[in-house]
Amino acid sequence: MRWIKFEKVKVVLTSEYWLLFSLSGVFLCFFARGVGANFFLNLTGIFLIIELLLGNYRIKQIPRWYLAVAAICAYLVIASLLNPYAYSKLRYIKGLVRMVIVVFAMHCLSQKDAEDRITFLFGGVLVVSVCWQFAVRNLLNMPYGTYNNPHKLASLAALALPLIVYFFLVTRKWYKYIFLPIGILDVYLLLQLGSLPSYLAILFATLFLFFFLTKGWNKWLGIILVLAILTTLYVADDPISTDYTGAAISFKELVLDLSKEERIQFWKDAWKMQKDNALFAWVAGNGIGSGRVAFPKYLSPQVRGYVFPHSYFLEILYENGIIGFGLIFGGLGFLISAAIIKTKNMVDKRISILLKCMITLFLIWFIHCGLTFPFYSNYSLIPLAFILGTLLVMVGRMPRDEVLQHNNRG
């Protein structure tokens, strides 16, 4: 009897709904509430440990892709903590560990054949997040929604766009049309916020999608549409008639006065900081979080008050050195390249759309968050965790899915 009771408890504790609950809590708290995500991240870690101890999730069965992610992150943490010259901040190291937890939790969920429930749940969470932030901004007169910065809300709006398109394209029932008004609200939020990094991120990601991931007439129609929008923004004399918030003005100013852009000065100052490094720091870095301590000392007088260089490349080079730089960007580049290759020979249309969506999402994240947030912050690592988790699952399962489809056709 005791064994039967234990088996029942085990089944309850290893149910996929616990991880679904905690991951949706992370997503909802981060994108809709703005705070509280760390609680659900810690909860996800607890549920993942339970799965390892009591469930069918075995370390020996975890694919090499995930072990490579864990190894890279382990190196970054250990190198930061053991570096005798480093100034590391534990809070940012914790953020990296939590990112790994989300990635592995998503892989654990993928082993439970819960794809339909995951899709339905996160589609609903996405709808709630966009509607909530739109309502808070426009009905409660909070200009940045539940955040304290326009770029944070713009991050949600920009990252939500590819997901909204995906859910609309793959949902087969009547409620697919719910995503049409949600998409309109999301675009309206972007226009209201006037975040130039989000516009640039969407522009380059969209062009990449049409140039490299789309074929036939859709490719050229998409490129022509994007170029037409850019031309309209550039030649518009009256921005009010074309853009509610001044996207046209922002785009013109970027083109005409690129040298005056604040980030250009940030990058120059960050490079001065980098050149002052000793040889050891060039190779192994100064530790996670160290850039926020050193960077303000190098800032030019006209841009005082900032604590990071608004560039993932310069930030990671300073904090993690050439080794960490190569591991992070080499790993990300390898994964994205593998995902792009998979889209070329994909048979299942739904999986192909999801892969293209995630590649586009990654590019938006990389450009927008790379220009606005520190790499070792929740605003960078939480979106990256969900993107990596999804891409790793899709790329890892692709060969098996393709074989099954081939056998079914035969």
C-alpha positions, -999 to 999 in steps of 0.1 A, spaced: 0 0 0 28 24 8 44 18 -25 11 25 -43 7 57 -24 43 67 -32 36 61 -69 5 82 -68 24 111 -51 52 106 -77 27 109 -106 13 141 -91 47 157 -84 60 150 -119 29 162 -137 37 185 -166 13 210 -153 37 221 -126 63 232 -151 36 247 -173 24 267 -143 58 280 -133 70 288 -169 37 306 -177 42 325 -144 76 336 -155 63 348 -188 32 365 -173 51 382 -145 79 394 -167 58 407 -196 25 416 -180 33 425 -144 69 437 -148 79 422 -114 78 388 -97 95 367 -124 123 356 -101 99 338 -78 86 317 -106 121 311 -120 131 297 -86 99 276 -86 108 263 -120 141 252 -106 125 233 -78 101 215 -102 130 206 -124 149 191 -95 119 170 -86 117 158 -122 154 148 -120 149 129 -87 115 113 -92 105 116 -128 117 102 -161 140 131 -169 175 116 -168 207 135 -172 222 107 -193 194 112 -218 198 149 -222 211 158 -257 245 173 -263 231 206 -274 218 212 -238 250 199 -222 269 224 -244 247 253 -232 252 242 -196 290 238 -201 293 273 -216 273 289 -188 293 269 -162 325 282 -176 312 318 -175 302 314 -139 333 296 -127 357 319 -146 340 349 -130 341 336 -95 377 323 -97 392 352 -115 415 368 -89 412 402 -106 375 401 -113 347 421 -98 316 398 -102 281 405 -90 263 375 -77 228 388 -87 238 387 -124 253 352 -121 220 340 -106 202 354 -137 224 333 -159 217 301 -138 180 308 -140 182 311 -178 197 276 -179 169 263 -157 143 276 -181 161 260 -211 162 226 -194 127 229 -181 114 235 -216 133 204 -227 118 184 -199 83 195 -210 91 185 -245 96 149 -233 61 148 -219 44 153 -253 27 184 -240 31 205 -272 -6 213 -277 -10 224 -241 21 245 -243 10 262 -275 -25 269 -261 -13 281 -227 15 304 -240 -8 317 -267 -32 327 -240 -5 342 -218 7 363 -248 -28 377 -255 -32 386 -218 2 403 -217 -3 425 -247 -39 434 -237 -28 442 -201 0 464 -211 -21 482 -237 -49 488 -211 -25 500 -184 -8 525 -208 -40 538 -224 -66 535 -196 -45 541 -165 -23 567 -181 10 549 -173 32 559 -203 55 528 -200 28 503 -189 40 484 -158 76 493 -165 97 523 -158 113 526 -192 98 528 -228 123 503 -241 112 476 -217 76 478 -229 88 481 -265 107 448 -259 74 430 -252 57 446 -282 86 438 -306 91 403 -293 53 396 -294 49 404 -331 65 372 -346 46 351 -320 13 367 -329 19 360 -366 28 324 -358 -3 317 -336 -25 332 -363 -10 311 -391 -10 278 -373 -42 279 -352 -69 261 -371 -100 269 -350 -121 300 -350 -102 316 -322 -72 322 -345 -89 355 -354 -84 367 -319 -48 373 -328 -57 398 -355 -69 425 -331 -41 416 -307 -16 422 -335 -32 456 -342 -30 465 -305 7 454 -304 16 475 -334 -2 505 -320 18 501 -288 50 501 -308 40 533 -326 30 550 -293 63 542 -277 85 554 -305 114 531 -295 139 534 -324 159 502 -314 126 482 -316 119 496 -351 154 488 -363 152 453 -348 119 445 -365 132 460 -398 164 440 -400 147 408 -387 120 412 -413 144 418 -442 164 387 -430 132 367 -430 123 376 -466 158 375 -480 170 342 -465 140 322 -452 113 329 -478 109 317 -514 90 327 -545 67 357 -548 63 360 -511 100 369 -508 99 397 -533 65 410 -522 77 412 -487 109 430 -496 90 455 -517 65 461 -489 93 468 -464 112 491 -487 79 510 -495 73 516 -458 109 528 -453 106 552 -482 73 565 -469 88 572 -435 118 589 -450 101 612 -475 71 621 -452 69 658 -446 41 656 -421 49 629 -396 15 632 -379 -2 620 -411 19 589 -413 29 581 -377 11 589 -344 43 592 -324 71 603 -346 86 571 -360 92 590 -392 111 617 -374 132 591 -355 140 573 -387 151 605 -405 172 616 -375 190 583 -375 198 584 -412 208 621 -412 225 623 -378 239 589 -372 272 603 -359 252 621 -331 236 590 -318 243 585 -281 252 548 -285 281 557 -309 297 576 -280 289 548 -256 308 524 -279 338 547 -281 340 550 -244 335 513 -239 364 506 -263 386 529 -242 377 509 -212 385 477 -230 419 489 -242 429 496 -206 426 459 -197 456 438 -188 464 408 -211 447 384 -186 415 404 -186 415 405 -224 416 367 -224 395 358 -194 375 389 -188 368 409 -156 338 389 -143 301 390 -148 287 424 -138 321 441 -137 313 463 -166 287 482 -147 313 492 -121 340 503 -146 320 518 -175 307 550 -157 344 560 -151 350 561 -188 319 579 -199 322 612 -217 307 642 -199 279 646 -224 265 611 -217 269 608 -180 245 586 -160 247 553 -179 262 521 -165 266 498 -196 277 503 -232 245 493 -249 263 467 -269 264 430 -262 297 427 -281 316 452 -260 300 442 -227 307 405 -231 343 411 -243 350 432 -212 333 409 -187 341 375 -202 372 381 -223 380 366 -257 372 331 -245 338 339 -232 331 361 -262 339 332 -285 318 307 -265 287 328 -263 286 342 -299 300 310 -314 273 289 -296 245 313 -306 257 315 -342 260 277 -344 225 272 -331 209 298 -354 228 284 -384 215 249 -376 180 263 -374 183 281 -407 196 249 -424 166 229 -409 141 254 -425 155 247 -460 145 210 -459 116 211 -436 86 190 -446 61 199 -418 48 234 -426 39 241 -390 73 233 -377 89 254 -405 68 284 -396 77 280 -359 114 278 -368 113 309 -389 93 327 -362 120 318 -336 149 328 -359 131 362 -365 124 364 -327 161 358 -319 172 386 -343 147 411 -328 159 401 -294 196 404 -303 192 438 -319 167 455 -296 179 441 -263 215 443 -274 211 481 -279 190 488 -248 198 463 -220 228 447 -203 233 411 -214 233 398 -178 200 412 -169 165 397 -167 154 419 -196 179 401 -218 182 366 -202 145 358 -197 135 363 -234 167 345 -244 158 316 -222 125 310 -239 140 315 -274 169 291 -267 146 266 -251 123 265 -281 150 265 -307 169 237 -290 138 215 -288 129 221 -324 164 216 -338 169 185 -316 137 168 -326 138 176 -363 154 144 -376 129 122 -358 99 142 -370 111 142 -406 116 104 -405 81 98 -392 66 120 -419 86 103 -446 74 69 -433 38 80 -432 40 92 -468 55 60 -478 
